Amino acid sequence: MSESTPPEFPSDLLAGQEELHQVRSELHALLKRLPWSVEPHDGFHDDQGWRKVVRPATPGWTPDEQAEVEKLRQRERELVVFVTGHRFWEQVSGPEAVDTRMRLKHAHKAVREASVER
């Protein structure tokens, strides 16, 4: 394929990539909300190193929180396998595959921008 005619992405590949973005966003937000340690910890204060590090005591994650993180991580793995192993990638190779993969990663932005312009 030439650079002037990039391949169109199949709808299932676009949907898989979009869901991957959503799952990663949910996982990132969840991890930011959760305590810093999965297990209960008394915390620590280290001001002897080149950078001061302070971690407060934490009760750790609840079983429900651990299950939610694992569920999102499992779905993320499934989607990564789906997107990277999709039959579409048989059409592209070499440097074109890298460029095409980057276009797919940002395709959701292009779709949103196009719908805003209408």
Secondary structure, DSSP 8 states (H G I E B T S, - for coil): --TTS-----HHHHHHHHHHHHHHHHHHHHHHHS-S-SS-B--EEE-SSSS-EEE--B----HHHHHHHHHHHHHHHHHHHHHHT-GGGGG--HHHHHHHHHHHHTHHHHHHHHHHH-
